[in-house]
Amino acid sequence: MAITSYGGNFKEALQKSYQNMKNLHFDGMYYRKDIGFDL
């Protein structure tokens, strides 16, 4: 699964993506918290 968001800048879009992930819940859910910070 991929979560993608738009924002006024990269940081805003990344923040929206992580915020949107909080709406997803399922057994065994795992996501990396380091993706997007090295760009």
N, CA, C and O atoms as a Tripos MOL2 file, in Angstrom:
@<TRIPOS>MOLECULE
protein
  156   155    39     0     0
PROTEIN
NO_CHARGES

@<TRIPOS>ATOM
      1 N           0.8430   -1.1550    0.0000 N.3       1 MET1
      2 CA          0.0000    0.0000    0.0000 C.3       1 MET1
      3 C           0.8960    1.2280    0.0000 C.2       1 MET1
      4 O           1.9470    1.2350    0.6410 O.2       1 MET1
      5 N           0.4920    2.2430   -0.7030 N.am      2 ALA2
      6 CA          1.2440    3.4910   -0.7310 C.3       2 ALA2
      7 C           0.3110    4.6380   -0.3450 C.2       2 ALA2
      8 O          -0.8330    4.7020   -0.7950 O.2       2 ALA2
      9 N           0.8050    5.5170    0.4750 N.am      3 ILE3
     10 CA          0.0620    6.7120    0.8780 C.3       3 ILE3
     11 C           0.7650    7.9050    0.2450 C.2       3 ILE3
     12 O           1.9680    8.0940    0.4290 O.2       3 ILE3
     13 N           0.0200    8.6990   -0.4920 N.am      4 THR4
     14 CA          0.5860    9.8630   -1.1630 C.3       4 THR4
     15 C          -0.2790   11.0780   -0.8510 C.2       4 THR4
     16 O          -1.5060   10.9830   -0.8240 O.2       4 THR4
     17 N           0.3570   12.2070   -0.6190 N.am      5 SER5
     18 CA         -0.3770   13.4320   -0.3180 C.3       5 SER5
     19 C           0.2570   14.6100   -1.0420 C.2       5 SER5
     20 O           1.4380   14.5910   -1.3890 O.2       5 SER5
     21 N          -0.5460   15.6200   -1.2560 N.am      6 TYR6
     22 CA         -0.0750   16.8740   -1.8370 C.3       6 TYR6
     23 C          -0.0380   17.9270   -0.7460 C.2       6 TYR6
     24 O          -0.8160   17.8840    0.2070 O.2       6 TYR6
     25 N           0.8740   18.8710   -0.9010 N.am      7 GLY7
     26 CA          0.9600   19.9720    0.0430 C.3       7 GLY7
     27 C           1.6350   21.1570   -0.6170 C.2       7 GLY7
     28 O           2.1050   21.0600   -1.7500 O.2       7 GLY7
     29 N           1.6820   22.2470    0.0740 N.am      8 GLY8
     30 CA          2.3120   23.4520   -0.4330 C.3       8 GLY8
     31 C           3.8170   23.2920   -0.6040 C.2       8 GLY8
     32 O           4.4450   23.9980   -1.3940 O.2       8 GLY8
     33 N           4.3910   22.3420    0.1560 N.am      9 ASN9
     34 CA          5.8050   22.0240    0.0360 C.3       9 ASN9
     35 C           6.0030   20.5690    0.4650 C.2       9 ASN9
     36 O           5.0550   19.9070    0.8890 O.2       9 ASN9
     37 N           7.2200   20.0840    0.3530 N.am     10 PHE10
     38 CA          7.5110   18.6870    0.6390 C.3      10 PHE10
     39 C           7.1760   18.3240    2.0840 C.2      10 PHE10
     40 O           6.5750   17.2800    2.3370 O.2      10 PHE10
     41 N           7.5530   19.1620    3.0110 N.am     11 LYS11
     42 CA          7.3380   18.8740    4.4290 C.3      11 LYS11
     43 C           5.8450   18.7790    4.7560 C.2      11 LYS11
     44 O           5.4280   17.9050    5.5150 O.2      11 LYS11
     45 N           5.0590   19.6630    4.1910 N.am     12 GLU12
     46 CA          3.6110   19.6490    4.4120 C.3      12 GLU12
     47 C           2.9820   18.3770    3.8270 C.2      12 GLU12
     48 O           2.1200   17.7670    4.4600 O.2      12 GLU12
     49 N           3.4030   17.9820    2.6380 N.am     13 ALA13
     50 CA          2.8790   16.7660    2.0180 C.3      13 ALA13
     51 C           3.2440   15.5290    2.8350 C.2      13 ALA13
     52 O           2.4130   14.6380    3.0130 O.2      13 ALA13
     53 N           4.4630   15.4680    3.3280 N.am     14 LEU14
     54 CA          4.8970   14.3450    4.1530 C.3      14 LEU14
     55 C           4.0770   14.2800    5.4390 C.2      14 LEU14
     56 O           3.6650   13.1990    5.8580 O.2      14 LEU14
     57 N           3.8440   15.4170    6.0590 N.am     15 GLN15
     58 CA          3.0540   15.4800    7.2830 C.3      15 GLN15
     59 C           1.6240   14.9900    7.0250 C.2      15 GLN15
     60 O           1.0630   14.2630    7.8450 O.2      15 GLN15
     61 N           1.0430   15.3770    5.9080 N.am     16 LYS16
     62 CA         -0.3130   14.9310    5.5680 C.3      16 LYS16
     63 C          -0.3570   13.4230    5.3460 C.2      16 LYS16
     64 O          -1.3250   12.7710    5.7380 O.2      16 LYS16
     65 N           0.6670   12.8680    4.7290 N.am     17 SER17
     66 CA          0.7030   11.4240    4.5000 C.3      17 SER17
     67 C           0.7040   10.6700    5.8240 C.2      17 SER17
     68 O          -0.0560    9.7150    5.9860 O.2      17 SER17
     69 N           1.5300   11.0740    6.7570 N.am     18 TYR18
     70 CA          1.5710   10.4070    8.0530 C.3      18 TYR18
     71 C           0.2690   10.6210    8.8220 C.2      18 TYR18
     72 O          -0.1740    9.7250    9.5400 O.2      18 TYR18
     73 N          -0.3400   11.7760    8.6850 N.am     19 GLN19
     74 CA         -1.6290   12.0360    9.3370 C.3      19 GLN19
     75 C          -2.7050   11.1230    8.7480 C.2      19 GLN19
     76 O          -3.5340   10.5880    9.4840 O.2      19 GLN19
     77 N          -2.6950   10.9450    7.4340 N.am     20 ASN20
     78 CA         -3.6760   10.0780    6.7860 C.3      20 ASN20
     79 C          -3.4960    8.6140    7.1820 C.2      20 ASN20
     80 O          -4.4740    7.8690    7.2400 O.2      20 ASN20
     81 N          -2.2750    8.1980    7.4530 N.am     21 MET21
     82 CA         -2.0350    6.8190    7.8740 C.3      21 MET21
     83 C          -2.6930    6.5210    9.2140 C.2      21 MET21
     84 O          -3.0180    5.3690    9.5010 O.2      21 MET21
     85 N          -2.8870    7.5320   10.0240 N.am     22 LYS22
     86 CA         -3.5320    7.3230   11.3170 C.3      22 LYS22
     87 C          -4.9830    6.8860   11.1690 C.2      22 LYS22
     88 O          -5.5750    6.3850   12.1250 O.2      22 LYS22
     89 N          -5.5650    7.0650    9.9870 N.am     23 ASN23
     90 CA         -6.9450    6.6440    9.7300 C.3      23 ASN23
     91 C          -7.0210    5.1820    9.3130 C.2      23 ASN23
     92 O          -8.1200    4.6390    9.1990 O.2      23 ASN23
     93 N          -5.8960    4.5360    9.0830 N.am     24 LEU24
     94 CA         -5.8570    3.1390    8.6690 C.3      24 LEU24
     95 C          -5.5320    2.2560    9.8630 C.2      24 LEU24
     96 O          -4.6290    2.5600   10.6420 O.2      24 LEU24
     97 N          -6.2610    1.1770   10.0020 N.am     25 HIS25
     98 CA         -6.0190    0.2380   11.0880 C.3      25 HIS25
     99 C          -6.3260   -1.1650   10.5990 C.2      25 HIS25
    100 O          -7.4160   -1.4140   10.0830 O.2      25 HIS25
    101 N          -5.3880   -2.0830   10.7510 N.am     26 PHE26
    102 CA         -5.6230   -3.4890   10.4670 C.3      26 PHE26
    103 C          -4.5930   -4.3120   11.2270 C.2      26 PHE26
    104 O          -3.5300   -3.8100   11.5910 O.2      26 PHE26
    105 N          -4.9160   -5.5750   11.4610 N.am     27 ASP27
    106 CA         -4.0240   -6.4690   12.1980 C.3      27 ASP27
    107 C          -2.6830   -6.5790   11.5030 C.2      27 ASP27
    108 O          -2.6220   -6.7390   10.2840 O.2      27 ASP27
    109 N          -1.6190   -6.4940   12.2640 N.am     28 GLY28
    110 CA         -0.2690   -6.6320   11.7220 C.3      28 GLY28
    111 C           0.2170   -5.4010   10.9760 C.2      28 GLY28
    112 O           1.2310   -5.4660   10.2790 O.2      28 GLY28
    113 N          -0.4780   -4.2900   11.1050 N.am     29 MET29
    114 CA         -0.0770   -3.0760   10.3940 C.3      29 MET29
    115 C           1.3200   -2.6380   10.8160 C.2      29 MET29
    116 O           1.6460   -2.5970   12.0020 O.2      29 MET29
    117 N           2.1200   -2.3180    9.8400 N.am     30 TYR30
    118 CA          3.4830   -1.8560   10.0680 C.3      30 TYR30
    119 C           3.8050   -0.8280    9.0010 C.2      30 TYR30
    120 O           3.4470   -1.0090    7.8370 O.2      30 TYR30
    121 N           4.4620    0.2270    9.3740 N.am     31 TYR31
    122 CA          4.9470    1.1890    8.3830 C.3      31 TYR31
    123 C           6.2470    1.7940    8.8720 C.2      31 TYR31
    124 O           6.4860    1.9430   10.0710 O.2      31 TYR31
    125 N           7.0730    2.1370    7.9040 N.am     32 ARG32
    126 CA          8.3590    2.7530    8.2320 C.3      32 ARG32
    127 C           8.1320    4.2220    8.5440 C.2      32 ARG32
    128 O           7.3090    4.8880    7.9150 O.2      32 ARG32
    129 N           8.8600    4.7050    9.5030 N.am     33 LYS33
    130 CA          8.7310    6.1020    9.9250 C.3      33 LYS33
    131 C           9.8940    6.9650    9.4470 C.2      33 LYS33
    132 O           9.9890    8.1420    9.7940 O.2      33 LYS33
    133 N          10.7930    6.3590    8.6340 N.am     34 ASP34
    134 CA         11.9510    7.0990    8.1620 C.3      34 ASP34
    135 C          11.8690    7.4660    6.6800 C.2      34 ASP34
    136 O          12.7620    8.1430    6.1710 O.2      34 ASP34
    137 N          10.8450    7.0450    5.9910 N.am     35 ILE35
    138 CA         10.7450    7.2910    4.5570 C.3      35 ILE35
    139 C          10.3900    8.7470    4.2990 C.2      35 ILE35
    140 O           9.4960    9.3000    4.9390 O.2      35 ILE35
    141 N          11.0920    9.3600    3.3630 N.am     36 GLY36
    142 CA         10.8000   10.7280    2.9650 C.3      36 GLY36
    143 C          11.6490   11.7780    3.6370 C.2      36 GLY36
    144 O          11.6530   12.9290    3.2000 O.2      36 GLY36
    145 N          12.3660   11.4260    4.6780 N.am     37 PHE37
    146 CA         13.1370   12.4290    5.4060 C.3      37 PHE37
    147 C          14.5230   12.6800    4.8140 C.2      37 PHE37
    148 O          15.1910   13.6480    5.1790 O.2      37 PHE37
    149 N          14.9540   11.8090    3.9000 N.am     38 ASP38
    150 CA         16.3070   11.9730    3.3460 C.3      38 ASP38
    151 C          16.3000   12.6360    1.9820 C.2      38 ASP38
    152 O          17.3400   12.6910    1.3260 O.2      38 ASP38
    153 N          15.1570   13.1410    1.5350 N.am     39 LEU39
    154 CA         15.0910   13.7850    0.2210 C.3      39 LEU39
    155 C          15.4350   15.2500    0.3170 C.2      39 LEU39
    156 O          15.4310   15.9520   -0.6940 O.2      39 LEU39
@<TRIPOS>BOND
     1     1     2 1
     2     2     3 1
     3     3     4 2
     4     3     5 am
     5     5     6 1
     6     6     7 1
     7     7     8 2
     8     7     9 am
     9     9    10 1
    10    10    11 1
    11    11    12 2
    12    11    13 am
    13    13    14 1
    14    14    15 1
    15    15    16 2
    16    15    17 am
    17    17    18 1
    18    18    19 1
    19    19    20 2
    20    19    21 am
    21    21    22 1
    22    22    23 1
    23    23    24 2
    24    23    25 am
    25    25    26 1
    26    26    27 1
    27    27    28 2
    28    27    29 am
    29    29    30 1
    30    30    31 1
    31    31    32 2
    32    31    33 am
    33    33    34 1
    34    34    35 1
    35    35    36 2
    36    35    37 am
    37    37    38 1
    38    38    39 1
    39    39    40 2
    40    39    41 am
    41    41    42 1
    42    42    43 1
    43    43    44 2
    44    43    45 am
    45    45    46 1
    46    46    47 1
    47    47    48 2
    48    47    49 am
    49    49    50 1
    50    50    51 1
    51    51    52 2
    52    51    53 am
    53    53    54 1
    54    54    55 1
    55    55    56 2
    56    55    57 am
    57    57    58 1
    58    58    59 1
    59    59    60 2
    60    59    61 am
    61    61    62 1
    62    62    63 1
    63    63    64 2
    64    63    65 am
    65    65    66 1
    66    66    67 1
    67    67    68 2
    68    67    69 am
    69    69    70 1
    70    70    71 1
    71    71    72 2
    72    71    73 am
    73    73    74 1
    74    74    75 1
    75    75    76 2
    76    75    77 am
    77    77    78 1
    78    78    79 1
    79    79    80 2
    80    79    81 am
    81    81    82 1
    82    82    83 1
    83    83    84 2
    84    83    85 am
    85    85    86 1
    86    86    87 1
    87    87    88 2
    88    87    89 am
    89    89    90 1
    90    90    91 1
    91    91    92 2
    92    91    93 am
    93    93    94 1
    94    94    95 1
    95    95    96 2
    96    95    97 am
    97    97    98 1
    98    98    99 1
    99    99   100 2
   100    99   101 am
   101   101   102 1
   102   102   103 1
   103   103   104 2
   104   103   105 am
   105   105   106 1
   106   106   107 1
   107   107   108 2
   108   107   109 am
   109   109   110 1
   110   110   111 1
   111   111   112 2
   112   111   113 am
   113   113   114 1
   114   114   115 1
   115   115   116 2
   116   115   117 am
   117   117   118 1
   118   118   119 1
   119   119   120 2
   120   119   121 am
   121   121   122 1
   122   122   123 1
   123   123   124 2
   124   123   125 am
   125   125   126 1
   126   126   127 1
   127   127   128 2
   128   127   129 am
   129   129   130 1
   130   130   131 1
   131   131   132 2
   132   131   133 am
   133   133   134 1
   134   134   135 1
   135   135   136 2
   136   135   137 am
   137   137   138 1
   138   138   139 1
   139   139   140 2
   140   139   141 am
   141   141   142 1
   142   142   143 1
   143   143   144 2
   144   143   145 am
   145   145   146 1
   146   146   147 1
   147   147   148 2
   148   147   149 am
   149   149   150 1
   150   150   151 1
   151   151   152 2
   152   151   153 am
   153   153   154 1
   154   154   155 1
   155   155   156 2
@<TRIPOS>SUBSTRUCTURE
     1 MET1         2 RESIDUE 1 A MET
     2 ALA2         6 RESIDUE 1 A ALA
     3 ILE3        10 RESIDUE 1 A ILE
     4 THR4        14 RESIDUE 1 A THR
     5 SER5        18 RESIDUE 1 A SER
     6 TYR6        22 RESIDUE 1 A TYR
     7 GLY7        26 RESIDUE 1 A GLY
     8 GLY8        30 RESIDUE 1 A GLY
     9 ASN9        34 RESIDUE 1 A ASN
    10 PHE10       38 RESIDUE 1 A PHE
    11 LYS11       42 RESIDUE 1 A LYS
    12 GLU12       46 RESIDUE 1 A GLU
    13 ALA13       50 RESIDUE 1 A ALA
    14 LEU14       54 RESIDUE 1 A LEU
    15 GLN15       58 RESIDUE 1 A GLN
    16 LYS16       62 RESIDUE 1 A LYS
    17 SER17       66 RESIDUE 1 A SER
    18 TYR18       70 RESIDUE 1 A TYR
    19 GLN19       74 RESIDUE 1 A GLN
    20 ASN20       78 RESIDUE 1 A ASN
    21 MET21       82 RESIDUE 1 A MET
    22 LYS22       86 RESIDUE 1 A LYS
    23 ASN23       90 RESIDUE 1 A ASN
    24 LEU24       94 RESIDUE 1 A LEU
    25 HIS25       98 RESIDUE 1 A HIS
    26 PHE26      102 RESIDUE 1 A PHE
    27 ASP27      106 RESIDUE 1 A ASP
    28 GLY28      110 RESIDUE 1 A GLY
    29 MET29      114 RESIDUE 1 A MET
    30 TYR30      118 RESIDUE 1 A TYR
    31 TYR31      122 RESIDUE 1 A TYR
    32 ARG32      126 RESIDUE 1 A ARG
    33 LYS33      130 RESIDUE 1 A LYS
    34 ASP34      134 RESIDUE 1 A ASP
    35 ILE35      138 RESIDUE 1 A ILE
    36 GLY36      142 RESIDUE 1 A GLY
    37 PHE37      146 RESIDUE 1 A PHE
    38 ASP38      150 RESIDUE 1 A ASP
    39 LEU39      154 RESIDUE 1 A LEU
